[in-house]
Amino acid sequence: MERAIFISNIDNLKYVDSKYSRLYFGNEFCQRLIPSLEDLKKAAEFILKKRMDFTLVTPYVTDEGLEVLRPIAEFVARNLPEAEFVINDWGVLRILRKEFDFLKFVLGRLLTKQKRGPRILSLKDKIFPDTIRHFKGSNIDVPELSEFLMNNGIVRVELDNLLQGIDRENPSLRASLYIPYNYVTTTRYCLTAGCVTGENHLRSISNCNKECQKYTFRLRHKKMPVDLLLKGNTQFFKNNSLPSNLEKLNIDRIVYQPEIPI
């Protein structure tokens, strides 16, 4: 089992130790948190010194974000040609495959359509077994989609550690499992931006002070079986319990997040 560690801030290299053989670096949820070229160079220097493998994590982007991402991709392609690219935007995959078809592309969590809502847990004893299997599954093992992914350079898929468990039928693609933070939902309308000034958050998409780097909110409701954690534009829940059938699920990598990846 490969062990990887995922950091979204270069200062969090402090969490990396010898039990990890791969570094994930980047952000899945916001183009304003794409690493700077300077920080990427620091990460590259670190992994080369430690002889670690490298995975760059990228978010969904606008045209503006794509221009930020281009020099990042060019640096990785030129200096870390064995690196993986986690893709959370079909347009990014299309463009990068044209320019850097030798890179290893990985389907990110935003494109592996798992049923992540924690309230599913409270339904387990009330619905049919076939329905539970549906809630444990995702789109990635539909034969037509699996074939499409492999034909378009995808070598791996990223999965969340669902509270209701995971089920994969005839999994053809290898998978990574993220712990302990699992994302539930995300949006470009950031609920954290403007939290200090009281500014209307629906306008804050164009006025970001990166409050997400300072504040995390805990959300509780009597009908929710676990607390949600709101950081930036994304909600998460925690699950530290690994499935017992990792090999059957074709999961051969655990991605540990020491902090919420925002």
C-alpha positions in Angstrom: 0.0 0.0 0.0 1.5 3.3 -1.1 1.3 6.1 1.5 1.0 9.7 0.3 0.6 13.0 2.1 -1.5 15.9 0.7 -0.6 19.5 1.6 -2.2 22.7 0.1 0.3 25.1 1.7 4.0 25.0 1.4 4.4 25.6 5.1 2.9 22.2 5.7 5.9 20.4 4.5 6.6 20.2 8.2 4.1 17.3 8.3 6.1 15.1 5.8 8.1 12.3 7.3 9.7 9.0 6.2 6.5 7.0 6.2 5.3 8.8 3.1 6.7 8.0 -0.4 4.6 10.5 -2.4 3.8 14.2 -1.9 0.5 15.7 -3.1 0.6 19.5 -3.5 -2.0 21.9 -4.7 -5.7 22.6 -4.3 -8.9 21.0 -5.6 -11.5 23.6 -4.9 -10.4 27.2 -5.7 -8.3 28.6 -8.5 -7.2 31.4 -6.2 -5.3 28.8 -4.2 -3.3 27.4 -7.1 0.3 27.3 -5.7 2.6 30.0 -6.9 5.5 29.0 -9.1 7.9 29.9 -6.3 6.1 27.5 -3.9 6.0 24.8 -6.5 9.8 25.1 -7.0 10.2 24.7 -3.2 8.0 21.5 -3.3 10.0 20.1 -6.2 13.3 20.8 -4.5 11.9 19.0 -1.4 10.7 15.9 -3.1 13.9 15.5 -5.2 16.0 15.8 -2.0 13.8 13.3 -0.2 13.4 11.0 -3.3 9.7 11.2 -3.1 7.2 10.8 -6.0 5.0 13.9 -6.8 1.4 14.6 -7.6 0.2 18.1 -8.5 -3.5 18.7 -7.5 -5.5 21.2 -9.6 -9.0 22.7 -9.3 -11.7 23.6 -11.7 -10.9 26.9 -13.3 -12.1 29.8 -15.4 -10.1 31.1 -18.4 -8.3 33.4 -15.9 -7.4 30.4 -13.7 -6.3 28.5 -16.8 -3.7 31.2 -17.5 -2.4 30.8 -13.9 -2.2 27.0 -14.3 -0.3 27.0 -17.6 3.2 28.0 -16.2 2.6 25.6 -13.3 2.0 22.8 -15.7 4.9 23.7 -17.9 7.3 23.7 -14.9 6.1 20.2 -13.8 6.3 18.8 -17.3 9.8 20.2 -17.8 11.3 19.4 -14.4 9.1 16.5 -13.0 8.1 14.5 -16.1 7.2 11.4 -14.0 4.7 13.4 -11.9 1.0 12.9 -11.8 -1.6 15.6 -12.5 -4.9 15.4 -10.5 -7.6 16.8 -12.8 -10.9 18.3 -11.5 -11.9 20.0 -14.7 -12.5 18.3 -18.1 -11.3 21.4 -20.0 -8.0 21.3 -18.1 -7.6 17.6 -19.1 -8.3 18.3 -22.7 -5.8 21.2 -22.9 -3.0 19.6 -20.9 -3.3 16.3 -22.9 -2.7 18.3 -26.1 0.4 20.0 -24.7 1.8 17.3 -22.4 0.5 14.0 -23.4 3.3 12.1 -21.7 2.1 13.2 -18.2 0.1 10.8 -15.9 -3.4 12.2 -15.4 -5.5 11.3 -12.4 -9.3 11.8 -12.1 -9.9 14.1 -9.1 -12.5 13.9 -6.4 -14.7 16.5 -8.0 -15.1 14.3 -11.1 -15.6 10.9 -9.3 -19.3 11.3 -8.6 -19.6 9.6 -5.2 -22.7 10.0 -3.0 -21.0 12.0 -0.3 -23.9 13.3 1.8 -23.5 12.2 5.4 -27.3 11.8 5.9 -27.1 8.7 3.8 -25.7 7.0 6.9 -29.0 7.4 8.7 -30.8 5.6 5.8 -28.8 2.4 5.8 -31.4 0.5 7.9 -34.4 1.9 6.1 -33.7 1.2 2.4 -33.2 -1.9 0.2 -29.7 -3.5 -0.1 -29.6 -2.6 -3.8 -30.2 1.0 -2.9 -27.4 0.9 -0.4 -25.0 -0.5 -3.0 -26.0 2.4 -5.3 -25.1 4.9 -2.6 -21.7 3.2 -2.1 -20.9 3.3 -5.8 -19.9 6.0 -8.2 -19.7 6.8 -11.9 -16.1 5.6 -12.4 -16.9 1.9 -12.8 -19.5 2.3 -15.5 -17.9 0.4 -18.4 -18.4 3.2 -20.9 -16.9 5.8 -18.6 -14.0 3.6 -17.6 -13.2 3.1 -21.3 -13.5 6.8 -21.9 -11.1 7.6 -19.0 -8.5 5.2 -20.1 -8.7 6.3 -23.7 -8.1 9.9 -22.5 -5.0 9.2 -20.5 -6.5 8.7 -17.0 -4.4 6.2 -15.1 -6.0 6.5 -11.6 -9.0 7.8 -9.8 -9.4 9.6 -6.4 -12.0 8.5 -3.9 -13.4 9.8 -0.6 -13.8 7.5 2.3 -17.6 7.4 2.5 -19.4 6.9 5.8 -21.7 4.3 4.2 -18.8 2.4 2.7 -17.5 2.0 -0.8 -18.6 -0.5 -3.4 -16.8 -1.0 -6.8 -18.0 -3.6 -9.3 -15.1 -4.9 -11.5 -12.9 -1.9 -10.8 -10.6 -1.5 -13.8 -8.8 1.7 -12.6 -6.5 1.8 -9.6 -7.8 4.2 -6.9 -6.5 6.4 -4.1 -8.5 6.9 -0.9 -8.4 10.2 1.0 -8.4 10.3 4.8 -9.5 11.8 7.1 -11.2 14.8 5.4 -13.9 14.0 2.8 -15.5 16.7 0.8 -19.3 16.9 0.6 -19.9 19.9 -1.6 -18.2 22.9 -3.1 -19.1 26.2 -4.9 -17.5 29.2 -6.4 -19.7 31.4 -4.1 -17.4 31.3 -1.1 -19.3 31.4 2.2 -16.1 32.2 4.1 -15.0 35.3 2.1 -16.3 38.4 3.7 -16.9 36.6 7.1 -14.9 39.3 8.9 -16.3 42.4 7.3 -19.9 41.1 7.0 -19.8 41.6 3.2 -22.4 39.8 1.2 -20.8 36.5 0.3 -22.5 36.4 -3.1 -20.4 39.4 -4.1 -17.2 38.1 -2.5 -16.4 35.9 -5.5 -14.7 39.0 -6.9 -13.3 40.3 -3.6 -11.2 37.6 -1.9 -9.0 38.2 1.1 -8.3 34.5 1.6 -10.2 34.3 4.9 -10.2 30.6 4.3 -6.6 30.5 5.4 -7.6 31.7 8.9 -11.1 30.5 9.7 -12.9 27.1 9.8 -16.6 26.8 10.8 -18.2 23.7 12.4 -21.7 23.1 11.2 -24.1 21.0 13.3 -27.7 19.9 12.9 -29.8 17.2 14.7 -30.5 15.4 11.4 -26.9 15.3 10.4 -25.0 12.2 11.8 -21.7 14.0 11.9 -20.5 17.6 12.1 -19.6 19.3 8.9 -16.5 21.5 8.6 -16.8 24.6 6.4 -13.5 26.0 5.1 -13.5 28.4 2.3 -16.0 27.4 -0.4 -16.2 23.7 0.6 -17.8 21.5 3.2 -16.0 18.4 4.7 -16.6 15.7 7.2 -14.0 13.5 8.9 -13.8 9.7 8.7 -10.7 7.9 10.0 -11.9 4.3 9.6 -10.5 2.6 6.6 -12.5 0.0 4.7 -11.4 -3.6 5.3 -11.6 -4.6 1.6 -9.1 -2.2 0.1 -7.6 -4.8 -2.2 -11.0 -5.8 -3.6 -11.7 -2.1 -4.3 -8.5 -1.8 -6.2 -7.3 0.9 -3.8 -3.5 0.8 -3.6 -2.8 4.3 -2.2 -3.8 6.1 1.0 -3.7 9.9 0.8 -3.4 11.4 4.2 -4.4 15.1 4.8 -2.9 16.5 8.0 -5.1 19.6 7.6 -8.3 20.4 5.7 -7.0 20.8 2.1 -7.9 24.4 1.5 
